[in-house]
Amino acid sequence: MSSDSSGQPPFMTPPTYPQPFVREAAPSSWPKVIGIIAIVLGSVAALFGLLGMFAPALTEALSKNMPPEQQRLMEVTKQYSTALTLVSLISAVIGTVLLVAGIGLLKRLRRGVKLAIVWSIAKIAYELAYAGLNYRIQIQTWDAMKDDPNLSTVGGGMAGGLAWVTAVATLLFGCAFPIFMLIWFSRRKIKEETASWS
């Protein structure tokens, strides 16, 4: 190798090789999807829960102008006015929890996950209690309809069957999303991802 004028060998720059391009993984989209669904469902539940608190008073006001046979139907609702008001209040509170949980999921906050799990458990318990209450109200409503020949079209046994079907269908529908949430957040991959959230 020839040297330069100073007698030192020329400086050789070591060869460089292009580094492989590493693309950053795109953030997962499920927090946005589930978060939006939670916000919508939570808002609707909270709104209808607040409106439901005024339903007993509205029922009593309407029943005053009804025929005596139909007033008996309204008496069933009046018997459960306190329970229905409490159910509506609980629904509004649970809906608000879901709304806040949805916002937390959108922002990728760990407390959003915790609230979603708390909501899921509370929602399932609520649906179980409401299904039982709904069944009792339906049975008494069918009994009251027997006094009105224009309304008495379903036999007692069939009425009980319909009440069961309605209660079970309502329970399954109401528990679908909270059960999904519990299963989703129990997955190891989701736990690992949400552990890095703020």
FENJOKA-V422980 format. One record per backbone hydrogen bond with DSSP energy under -1.0 kcal/mol. NH is the residue of the N-H (numbers start at 1). CO is the residue of the C=O. E is the energy in kcal/mol with one decimal. If there is no record, write none. Layout:
((NH,CO,E) (NH,CO,E))
This chain:
((4,8,-2.4) (7,4,-1.7) (33,29,-1.9) (34,30,-2.9) (35,31,-1.9) (36,32,-2.3) (37,33,-2.1) (38,34,-2.6) (39,35,-2.3) (40,36,-2.5) (41,37,-2.8) (42,38,-2.6) (43,39,-2.3) (44,40,-2.3) (45,41,-2.5) (46,42,-2.4) (47,43,-2.4) (48,44,-2.8) (49,45,-2.2) (50,46,-2.0) (51,47,-2.3) (52,48,-2.5) (54,51,-1.5) (55,52,-1.1) (58,54,-1.9) (59,55,-2.7) (60,56,-2.2) (61,57,-1.8) (62,58,-2.1) (63,59,-2.1) (65,62,-1.2) (66,63,-1.4) (71,67,-1.9) (72,68,-1.2) (74,70,-1.4) (75,71,-1.5) (78,74,-2.2) (79,75,-2.1) (81,78,-1.5) (84,80,-3.0) (85,81,-2.2) (86,82,-2.3) (87,83,-2.6) (88,84,-2.2) (89,85,-2.2) (90,86,-2.6) (91,87,-2.5) (92,88,-2.2) (93,89,-2.2) (94,90,-3.0) (95,91,-2.5) (96,92,-1.9) (97,93,-2.0) (98,94,-2.1) (99,95,-2.2) (100,96,-2.4) (101,97,-2.5) (102,98,-2.5) (103,99,-1.8) (104,100,-2.1) (105,101,-2.3) (106,102,-2.2) (107,103,-1.8) (108,105,-1.2) (109,104,-2.6) (112,109,-1.0) (114,110,-2.0) (115,111,-2.4) (116,112,-1.9) (117,113,-2.1) (118,114,-2.4) (119,115,-3.0) (120,116,-2.1) (121,117,-2.1) (122,118,-2.4) (123,119,-3.0) (124,120,-2.0) (125,121,-2.0) (126,122,-2.4) (127,123,-2.6) (128,124,-2.0) (129,125,-2.0) (130,126,-2.8) (131,127,-2.3) (132,128,-1.5) (133,129,-2.1) (134,130,-3.0) (135,131,-2.0) (136,132,-1.9) (137,133,-2.2) (138,134,-2.2) (139,135,-2.3) (140,136,-2.1) (141,137,-2.1) (142,138,-2.6) (143,139,-2.0) (144,140,-2.0) (145,141,-1.7) (147,144,-1.1) (148,145,-1.4) (151,148,-1.6) (152,148,-2.3) (153,151,-1.7) (159,155,-2.7) (160,156,-2.2) (161,157,-1.9) (162,158,-2.7) (163,159,-2.2) (164,160,-2.1) (165,161,-2.6) (166,162,-2.7) (167,163,-2.4) (168,164,-2.8) (169,165,-2.7) (170,166,-2.5) (171,167,-2.2) (172,168,-2.7) (173,169,-2.4) (174,170,-2.5) (175,171,-1.9) (179,175,-2.2) (180,176,-2.1) (181,177,-2.4) (182,178,-2.3) (183,179,-2.3) (184,180,-2.9) (185,181,-2.6) (187,184,-1.2) (191,187,-2.3) (192,188,-2.5) (193,189,-1.9) (194,190,-2.8) (195,191,-1.4) (196,193,-1.2) (197,194,-1.3))
